[in-house]
Each structure stands twice: as C-alpha cells, then as structure tokens.
C-alpha cells in the first residue's frame, strides 16, 4: 500500500503515480452515498483507522523498520497531520456553515493554489500554460458544482466561506510543502493516517452522535480506507515529492469531473449540457497544465 520513492524515480513516473490519487478521490462521493446516515467525523475516523491498520499490516508483512518510518522531525508530523486532518476538519466545518455549492467551489481552489504555490519552491518555474490550464480547470469545476455557473455568495455565510478557503489553502500548502520534506519516507503517511483517525474520533465524540454502521456501510468505509482515504495519500505524496507539481495541480481538476461521471454511471446523477462543457474545460486545462510532460518529455 505504502510506497517509498527512490531518489532516482523519474519525474514523469512519479507524476503518473501521483495522478493515481485523482480517480481514487473521484470515487469518494459515490462511496459516501453508501455510508447512509453516518456522521462525517465518524466516517473520517473509521476510514483513516483502516488506512493506518493496512499500513501497519504492510510494515509487519515485509518486516520493515516501523519506528524508522515514524521517527520523523516534528515539522514533518505537523505538516502531515495538519494537512490530512486540517483539510477534513475545515471541509466539514464549511459544509455545516455555508451552502455546499459555494463551499465546494471555494474548496476547489486547491489545485490552482498548488500551481501558484509551486512557484515558491527552489528550482520551480511558473509558466503561462500552468496558470492558464489551472484556470480552465477551475472554470470547468465552476460549471459542475454550481449547476451551470449559478452561484450567490452571501455575507451571513462568511464563516463557512472562510472555512472552505482554509480548506483549500491547507491542502494546497500541504501538497507543495511535502516537496520540502522529500527525505521523509512515504510510509510515514501511514502514521499521519493514524493520528488523523484519533483527532477525527475526538471531534466525533465532541460534535456528533455515534451511529453503528450496517454491513454495507462497513464495506463502503473499508473501501474508503483502502482507496480515496488511504492509498490516495501515499501515491499523492510520491507525486508531490518527485513529480511535476504544476502538472498534477492541473490534472487534479479532473477529480470533480470523474466523480460526477461515476455518479451518473451508477444512476445518482443525470448528464447535462453543463457537464459536457465542463468536460471540455477541465480536460483542456489538464492537458495545457501538463504541457511540460508531453511537449518536452521528462524533466
């Protein structure tokens, strides 16, 4: 499940590995529909606990140095746990404090922020096609999450909007800053999952009422812990540390598109003209933002 990318891993291969997180995250909305009435922090706690247990199982199976994976500087733990738990905390806070359409729109600024933040890293150069591709992706996402571009921000939801923005900044910052801690093994993400599970469980106890999952709900949570709330963070770590960050930022906008297509495939949503236009914007933006990969080869 966990990966430890060697320093010799090529940028294009690391980018391809990181991009695997996108379809995994796209499956989250569909899987969430299978969790019934389970409260959100309970879902987060259970899914990340499963991700942690799968990591531990992998370490034991291959007789790995578990303490070596977890013995990292405080800054690494602060970034990792702050990224995983902070993102989910602010996301659910935003959904409770503002309309989901506006909250999701602000939240999906994170791919654009990844592209912009990457310019602050040593050796990275921001070009026009990176920004243009990310903006095209944002435009397509606007069509998806607002049902054709209809959105109205209201002052009374300012706290929720601020939480959604904090959500986007948290994930964008975590993703880009991971490059600064490239020496930390990707297996450490397993420890981040464990810590996130504990913090989410505490939030669940404080803010929510427990609901015991049924058989089908357990299955959905298990798949979440193994995929979009588990393996996705490991492959994303590889992409952020060794791959083309700007390309991954642009490609990330395909997540809401793939999520919508999955919902349509399983009869949970209907195809629309707006979806077709969003597809053109998002795919075009992803291709443009990843121009470094297909026009000049591995960099």
C-alpha positions in Angstrom: 0.0 0.0 0.0 2.7 2.5 1.0 5.5 3.5 -1.2 9.0 4.7 -0.6 10.0 6.6 -3.8 13.7 6.3 -4.6 15.6 9.4 -5.4 16.2 8.1 -8.9 12.5 7.8 -9.7 11.9 9.9 -12.8 9.7 12.9 -12.7 7.3 11.5 -15.3 6.9 8.2 -13.5 6.4 10.0 -10.1 3.8 12.2 -11.8 2.0 9.2 -13.1 2.0 7.6 -9.7 0.7 10.8 -8.1 -2.1 11.1 -10.7 -3.5 7.7 -9.5 -4.8 9.7 -6.5 -7.2 11.6 -8.7 -9.6 8.7 -9.7 -9.4 7.4 -6.2 -10.6 10.7 -4.8 -13.2 10.9 -7.5 -14.7 7.7 -6.1 -15.2 9.3 -2.7 -18.6 10.9 -3.4 -20.1 7.7 -4.7 -18.7 5.7 -1.7 -20.1 8.4 0.6 -23.6 7.7 -0.7 -23.1 4.2 0.7 -22.5 5.3 4.2 -26.1 6.2 4.9 -26.6 8.5 7.9 -23.2 8.0 9.4 -21.9 11.4 10.7 -18.9 12.8 8.8 -16.2 12.8 11.6 -17.2 9.2 12.4 -16.6 8.3 8.7 -13.2 10.1 8.7 -12.1 8.4 11.9 -13.1 4.9 10.8 -11.7 5.3 7.2 -8.3 6.7 8.4 -8.1 4.0 11.1 -8.5 1.4 8.4 -5.8 3.1 6.3 -3.5 3.1 9.4 -4.1 -0.6 10.1 -3.4 -1.5 6.5 -0.1 0.4 6.7 0.8 -1.5 9.9 -0.1 -4.8 8.2 2.2 -3.9 5.3 5.1 -3.0 7.6 4.7 -6.2 9.6 4.4 -8.4 6.5 7.6 -7.1 4.9 9.4 -6.8 8.3 10.0 -3.1 7.8 11.5 -0.6 10.3 8.3 0.7 11.7 9.9 3.1 14.1 12.1 4.3 11.3 9.0 5.2 9.3 7.5 7.1 12.2 10.6 8.6 13.7 10.5 11.9 11.9 11.1 15.6 12.9 8.1 17.4 14.5 7.8 19.7 11.4 7.1 16.6 9.3 4.4 15.4 11.6 2.9 18.9 11.9 2.7 19.2 8.1 1.3 15.7 7.6 -1.3 15.6 10.3 -2.2 19.3 9.8 -2.7 18.6 6.1 -4.8 15.4 6.4 -6.8 16.3 9.5 -6.9 20.0 8.8 -8.3 19.6 5.4 -11.2 17.4 6.5 -11.9 19.5 9.6 -12.2 22.7 7.6 -14.2 20.9 4.9 -16.9 19.6 7.1 -17.0 22.9 9.0 -17.5 24.7 5.8 -20.4 22.4 4.7 -22.1 23.0 8.1 -21.6 26.8 8.0 -22.4 27.6 4.3 -24.3 26.2 1.3 -22.5 23.2 -0.2 -22.3 24.7 -3.7 -20.4 27.7 -2.6 -18.3 25.7 -0.1 -17.2 23.2 -2.8 -16.4 25.9 -5.3 -14.1 27.7 -2.8 -12.6 24.3 -1.8 -11.7 23.5 -5.4 -9.3 26.4 -5.5 -6.7 24.0 -4.1 -5.5 22.7 -7.5 -4.9 26.3 -8.6 -3.2 27.1 -5.3 -0.9 24.1 -5.8 0.1 25.5 -9.2 0.7 29.0 -7.8 2.4 27.8 -4.6 4.8 25.6 -6.6 6.5 28.8 -7.9 7.9 29.4 -4.4 9.9 26.1 -4.4 13.6 26.1 -5.4 14.1 25.2 -9.0 10.5 25.6 -10.0 9.4 28.0 -12.7 5.8 29.0 -13.3 4.9 29.5 -17.0 1.7 30.9 -18.6 0.4 27.5 -19.6 0.5 26.2 -16.0 -1.7 29.1 -14.8 -4.0 29.1 -17.9 -4.6 25.3 -17.5 -5.4 25.6 -13.8 -7.8 28.5 -14.5 -9.5 26.5 -17.3 -9.9 23.6 -14.8 -11.4 26.0 -12.3 -13.9 27.3 -14.9 -15.0 23.7 -15.7 -15.4 22.9 -12.0 -17.5 26.1 -11.6 -19.9 24.7 -14.2 -20.0 21.3 -12.4 -20.6 22.4 -8.8 -22.9 25.4 -9.5 -25.2 23.7 -12.0 -24.2 25.9 -14.9 -22.5 28.8 -13.1 -25.3 30.0 -10.9 -23.8 30.9 -7.5 -24.6 33.7 -5.0 -22.2 34.5 -2.1 -24.0 35.9 1.0 -22.5 37.7 3.9 -24.2 35.6 6.6 -22.2 32.6 5.4 -18.8 34.4 5.7 -17.6 32.0 8.4 -18.3 29.0 6.1 -16.6 30.6 3.2 -13.6 31.3 5.3 -13.5 27.6 6.4 -13.7 26.5 2.8 -10.8 28.8 1.9 -8.8 27.5 4.8 -9.6 24.0 3.4 -8.1 24.9 0.0 -5.1 26.6 1.5 -4.4 23.7 3.9 -4.4 21.1 1.2 -2.5 23.3 -1.3 0.1 24.2 1.3 0.4 20.6 2.5 0.9 19.3 -1.1 3.5 21.8 -2.1 5.4 21.8 1.2 5.7 18.0 1.0 8.4 18.6 -1.6 10.5 20.4 1.1 10.4 17.2 3.2 11.3 14.9 0.4 13.7 12.9 2.6 10.8 11.7 4.7 9.6 8.2 3.6 6.2 8.0 2.0 5.4 5.2 4.6 5.2 8.0 7.2 1.9 8.9 5.7 0.6 5.8 7.5 1.4 7.5 10.8 -0.4 10.6 9.6 -3.5 8.5 8.9 -3.4 7.1 12.4 -3.1 10.5 14.1 -5.8 11.8 11.9 -8.1 8.9 12.9 -7.5 9.8 16.6 -8.2 13.5 16.1 -11.3 12.8 14.0 -12.6 10.4 16.7 -12.2 13.1 19.3 -14.2 15.5 17.1 -16.8 12.9 16.6 -17.2 12.4 20.4 -17.5 16.2 20.9 -19.7 17.2 17.9 -21.6 14.1 16.8 -23.8 11.2 17.9 -22.5 7.8 17.2 -24.3 5.5 14.7 -23.2 1.9 14.4 -22.6 1.1 10.7 -24.5 -1.7 8.9 -22.9 -4.4 6.8 -23.0 -2.4 3.5 -21.9 0.8 5.3 -18.9 -1.1 6.7 -18.0 -2.2 3.2 -18.1 1.4 1.9 -15.9 2.6 4.8 -13.4 -0.3 4.2 -13.1 0.7 0.5 -12.7 4.3 1.6 -9.9 3.5 4.0 -8.1 1.4 1.3 -8.6 3.8 -1.5 -9.6 7.5 -1.5 -8.8 8.0 2.2 -5.8 5.7 2.2 -3.7 4.7 -0.8 -4.6 8.0 -2.5 -2.5 9.9 0.1 0.5 7.7 -0.4 0.6 8.0 -4.2 0.0 11.7 -3.9 3.0 12.0 -1.6 5.1 10.3 -4.3 3.9 12.7 -6.9 4.4 15.8 -4.8 7.9 14.8 -3.7 9.3 13.5 -7.1 6.8 14.5 -9.8 5.7 17.6 -11.7 3.7 19.6 -9.2 2.2 22.0 -11.6 1.0 19.2 -13.9 -0.6 17.4 -11.0 -2.3 20.6 -9.9 -3.9 20.9 -13.4 -4.8 17.2 -13.6 -6.4 17.4 -10.2 -9.3 19.3 -11.6 -10.4 16.1 -13.3 -11.4 14.7 -9.9 -14.8 16.5 -9.7 -15.4 15.6 -13.3 -14.7 11.9 -12.8 -16.7 12.0 -9.6 -19.7 13.3 -11.5 -19.3 10.8 -14.3 -19.2 8.0 -11.7 -22.4 9.3 -10.0 -24.1 9.3 -13.5 -22.9 5.8 -14.2 -24.5 4.5 -11.0 -27.7 6.4 -11.5 -27.0 9.0 -8.8 -26.9 12.0 -11.2 -28.1 12.9 -14.7 -26.0 14.1 -17.7 -26.4 17.7 -18.8 -25.1 20.2 -21.3 -23.1 21.9 -18.5 -21.4 18.6 -17.8 -20.2 18.4 -21.5 -18.9 21.9 -21.4 -17.2 21.3 -18.0 -15.6 18.2 -19.5 -14.0 20.3 -22.3 -12.8 22.9 -19.9 -11.3 20.5 -17.4 -9.7 18.1 -19.9 -8.3 21.0 -21.9 -7.0 22.7 -18.8 -5.4 19.4 -17.6 -3.7 18.9 -21.0 -2.4 22.5 -21.0 -1.2 22.5 -17.4 0.8 19.3 -18.1 2.4 20.6 -21.2 5.8 20.1 -19.7 5.2 16.3 -19.8 4.0 15.9 -23.3 6.0 18.6 -25.1 9.4 18.2 -23.7 9.4 14.8 -22.2 10.7 14.0 -18.7 12.2 17.0 -16.9 
